[in-house]
């Protein structure tokens, strides 16, 4: 009887977990939402601040221009919701442009970002082919929960022209690096905030494992709250 009650308890919590993919007009929401759903997550795609704020975990995808992205986040009144959710300790994953938006500012349009992580977004040197597109190695610098079970190095899929540079005081947020003429941060981690310059939803089995770990992190936080 005790085992049966424990099983039901865990199942109910899993069903209650909701991951929101923020729809602000700048990302391939279909790919990331379907990837998470295939792994058993309940996903809501929305730009509604109330629904975003009530989620158990948040994904901020993104493809496009930094300035336009910040403009849209402000237009839909999502900026304060993101900051509050992060302060509350909710698991947060920024993907590609979504990770860049977490930083203080960008060279692209000389625009201010969310300033969750101190640092700047810079453009690749013109001596390299831009954009950086295709498969590349991700070399881990530290063990973090979202990398559990992944090989080191692992291979992920990239498509970007800009990369993040944390301030000197914030170098500890770099969890993994990738080389493309210059070594850049391909994964950042700050407490409950994760960011990837690559697209895990397009990165085969390693990307699947990465997203499974994010779902697991969301589930573990939900369980701790009961």
N, C-alpha and C positions, 0 to 999 in steps of 0.2 A: 504493500500500500504506500509506504514511504517513497519508494522508487517511482511509483506511478505519479504521485503528487509532484515530485521534483521534475519529472519529464514534462508534465503539463505546464508547470511554472516557466520552464525554459522556452517551451514552444510559444506560449502566450507573449513573452517578451520579444521573441524574434518577430512575431507578427505585428507587434506594436511599433517596431522601428521604422521610421520614415526618413529617407534621405531626399533632400531637395536639390535639384539641379537648377540653378538660377538662370532664368530666361531673360536676358537683357539685350537680345538682338545681336550678339557677338560670338556665338559659339555653335558648334555642331552638336546640338543637344540630343539628337536622335541617337548618335553613336554611343555617347557616354551613358545615357539613360538606359538604352537597351543592354549595354554591357553589364551594368549593375543589376538590372532585372534578371538577366540570365543566371546570375549568381544567387538569386533568391531575395534580393533587396526589394523593398517597396519604394518606388521612386515617384516623386511629384516634380513636374517641370512647371515652374511658375515664376512670375515677377511680383507676386502679391506679398508685400512686406509681412503681413500677418501669418501667412502660411510658411514663409521662410523662417520667421522667428519661432514657430512652433515645431520645426523639424528637429529630429534627433541628431542629424549630421547634415552638412552642407557641402555641395560641390559647386565651384565657380569655374566653369569652362571658359574658353575664349579663343577666338581667332579674329585678327583684324588690328585696327589702330587703337593705340593706348588712349588718346584724347577722346575719341568717339565712345570708347568703352566707359570711361569715367563720366562722360556726359550722360550716357544712358543710365548708369547706376544712380546718378543724382536725380535724373528725371523721374525714375520709378521709386525714389525715396528708399533705396536699398542700402545705401552706405551706412547709416546708423544701425540698421538691423544686422549687417555683417559684423560691425564692431561690437555690438552687444552680445551676439552669439559667441564670438571668440572670447570675450571677457567672461562669459558664463562657462567656458570650458568645452563647448560643443566641438566635436571633430570637424575640421574644415579642410577641404582639399581644393587648392587652386591649380588648374591645369593650363600650361602654356601661357597665353596672355593672362589667364586668371591668376597665375603665380606672380607675374610681373606687376599686376595691379596692387599686390600686397605691399609693394615697396614705396618709398617716399616720393620718387619722381622718375621721369623718363626723359631721355634725350629725344624721343619721338614726340615732336610737338611741344617740347619743353613744358610738360604737363605734370601736375602734382598727382600722386597716387593715394592709396588708402592709408599709407604710413603705418601699417601694422608692423612692418620690418624696416628698420633704417637702412637706406642704401639707394642705389640708382640703377636704372635700366639703361644699358648701352647697346649701340649698334655694332655688329661685327665689322672688323677691318675690311676694307675693300679688296685686300689681297686674297681673301677667301671668297669662294662662290657663295653668293647670297640669293635666296635664303639657304640656310643649313637644312637640308631636306633628306630624309632617309634614315637608315639604321645606324646606330652608333653605340659605343660602349658607355655604360654608366658604372663608374668605379666608386664603391662605397668608402666613406671616410669614417663612419661610426655605425654601430649597431642601433637601429631604431625599430619600433614595432612594425611599421609599415613595410619594412624590408625583410621581415622574417620569412625564411624558406627560399629566398632568392639567391641565385649564384652571384659571385663577385669575381669579375665584373658580370653584369647582365646586359642584354641588348634591348634597346628601346627605340621607338620610332619618333623622329624629330621633324618639325616643320616651323622654322622661326628665323627671324633676321636680327632679333635683339636678345640680350641675355642679362641676367641680374648680377649686380655686384654689391653684396652687403657692405656696409661701412666696416671699417677696421674693428670697431668695438663689437660688431655683430657677425664676425667670421664664423663663430661657433654654430650659427644656424645652418651652415653648409653640411649636408649629410652625404652628398655624393657629387662627384665632378665628372665632366666629359670634356674631351679635347676636340677642338675644331679650329686649329691654328692658334687658338688661345684656350687655356683651361678655364672652363666656366662651371658655375653651380647648376647641376641638373636636378638636384633634389634639395629642398630646404625643409628644415624642421624647427619649430619653436613651440614647445609644449603640445597643445592640441591642434596646431596649425601645420599642415603639410603642403608642399608645393612641388610641382614637377614641370620642367621645361619640355619634357617629352609628352606624348599622348599615350597613356597606358591602355586606353580602349582600342588602340591600333597596334599594340606591341606584342601580339601573340601570347604565348603561355606565361612569359614573365610579366606582361601587363595584367593578365588575368590574376596571377598570384598577388600582385600589388593591390589591385582593387578588392580582392577577397580580404586582404589584411585590413584595408580601410573599413570594410563592412564589419569585420570582427572587432575593430577598435570601437566603432559606434555601438555595437552590441554589448561590449564589456562595460562601457560607460552607462548604458541604459540599465544594465543589471545592478550596477553599484548604487543606482538611485532608488532601487526597490528595498 
